[in-house]
Amino acid sequence: MTSLQHVNPRVSGIRVSAHSTLQSLAAHITQQIMTGAQKPFKEVLDVSSGDPHKTGMKPISFVRQVLAVCLYPQLLKDNSLPLDVRLRAQRLLEICDGQSVGAYSATSGLLHVRQSIAEFIMRRDDGVPSYAEDIFISSGSQRALMVVIKLLDKGGETQTGVLTPVPSPHHLPIILDETGVTPAPYQLIEDQGWAVHLEELHRALTAARRRCEPRAVYISNPGNPTGHVQDRKSIEEVIRFAAAERLLLLVDEVQQDSVHGHSREFISYKKVLFEMGKQYSDTVELVSFHSLSNACMGECGQRAGYMEVVNMDPEVMLFADTVLCADISTPVIGQLALDLMVDPPKPGDPSWDTHTQEILLIRTTLSQNAQRAQQFFNSLPGMSGQSVMGGIYLYPRLHLPSEITEQAKVLEVEADVLYSRRLLEEEGVLIGAGGTTDSYHLRFCILVPPHTLEEVLARISSFHLRLWADIRTLTEV
Ligand SMILES: Cc1ncc(COP(=O)(O)O)c(C=O)c1O
């Protein structure tokens, strides 16, 4: 036995989430298939987590070409690569120490990339100022969020709390658990398309103050997994609430480039904050997160993201830098990819046409998949879904018959998790489940190639209709 094998999750206090249990089961089934086990399917299809490349979405050529040259600078002389690719790689190599992506970077990231990010934010927010020194690059936005949450925790007797949405991204409870900060749940309103409600924020805050000291409110916009996109009025309400209650705003805006349909547009919290006047823009503390893992880039494995801090105490910023120091350096290739994300080819550049077409294809796939999957779920018995405005998930509701909920109680598992487990075992589809307390939901990443989506929907349909038929037979007996 190795020294780690004796670690018992129950004893060590590590909580294993339904998400990781299902992931492990999927890995086990895949392993079985690889070693020749006979299953009714050839492979497990994973639509549980927002990892587009895993399910076959293609990387953006410009990003991969520039990174390839940065990794192997001999390609600078390769005339088969577009000229702007080689010029950009040359420029990016010049900003790396020793002109090599193999060198460490500064803890908060390469200054040139932080500057590019600040310029991107200014363009996005119609000129609202942004400064490189307020940008911290990290190995993914989740890492940045963890750093900030760690900084919030004062230690001592009183527990620090963070207002967290229900449902929330599946990584959020894990981050809070790991940092020892208490979640203070506020419910998103399902029949209003999972909108954020001011009265509910007040209710959650009052309830939380009885057991901890809430110091921040976390918002996911566009919402993961709900697909809700907040309008300006809703954002203003949240900002006024945070100002009045002196709460730090933690705004996860990772899916900002994936708003589908025309009913909403993405507006950043920072832009709204600055348009509300100095009373707010000079006082409200805001941290906004963005990532290379977003829909169009989908470069989850490169591990790069950033946060922009607004009105943060300079001493706290110094601490942020110190905590990030523990990482020594965010992977440099990921940082360079961030630069390419925020500063893509311009009209007239040799790569412009291809780049524009590739981004358009991803956006079109996402919005068509959203419509297709939504219609599909609404057509199944016992299933319903709110229409999504953005993001990369669908979060349909399961109206499960008592036969299943009773069976789940006996097995001591949530009924929607049991549904997912059986779907995985019987049809080889890994779909997320859970996230709410009084109803059952599935968490379905729709950013997959259309033919994969069709395969997944066919397998879900076959499982779901079989399950419903079995229950009908049972109740008729
Ligand atoms: C709400 C949200 N936060 C964060 C991430 C990505 O986290 P990271 O940047 O650590 O890969 C995603 C990925 O899709 C997301 O949807």
The ligand as an SDF file (V2000), in Angstrom:
LIG
                    3D

 16 16  0  0  0  0  0  0  0  0999 V2000
  -18.8380   29.2360  -15.5990 C   0  0  0  0  0  0  0  0  0  0  0  0
  -17.5010   28.6750  -15.9970 C   0  0  0  0  0  0  0  0  0  0  0  0
  -16.4220   29.0020  -15.2590 N   0  0  0  0  0  0  0  0  0  0  0  0
  -15.1960   28.5440  -15.5910 C   0  0  0  0  0  0  0  0  0  0  0  0
  -15.0120   27.7180  -16.6790 C   0  0  0  0  0  0  0  0  0  0  0  0
  -13.6380   27.2620  -17.0750 C   0  0  0  0  0  0  0  0  0  0  0  0
  -12.7370   27.2220  -16.0280 O   0  0  0  0  0  0  0  0  0  0  0  0
  -11.1940   27.2180  -16.3750 P   0  0  0  0  0  0  0  0  0  0  0  0
  -10.8720   28.5660  -16.9360 O   0  0  0  0  0  0  0  0  0  0  0  0
  -10.5420   27.0090  -15.0450 O   0  0  0  0  0  0  0  0  0  0  0  0
  -10.9260   26.1240  -17.3430 O   0  0  0  0  0  0  0  0  0  0  0  0
  -16.0900   27.3420  -17.4590 C   0  0  0  0  0  0  0  0  0  0  0  0
  -15.8540   26.4540  -18.6170 C   0  0  0  0  0  0  0  0  0  0  0  0
  -16.5600   26.2300  -19.4860 O   0  0  0  0  0  0  0  0  0  0  0  0
  -17.3710   27.8440  -17.1190 C   0  0  0  0  0  0  0  0  0  0  0  0
  -18.4510   27.5350  -17.8500 O   0  0  0  0  0  0  0  0  0  0  0  0
  1  2  1  0
  2  3  1  0
  2 15  2  0
  3  4  2  0
  4  5  1  0
  5  6  1  0
  5 12  2  0
  6  7  1  0
  7  8  1  0
  8  9  2  0
  8 10  1  0
  8 11  1  0
 12 13  1  0
 12 15  1  0
 13 14  2  0
 15 16  1  0
M  END
$$$$
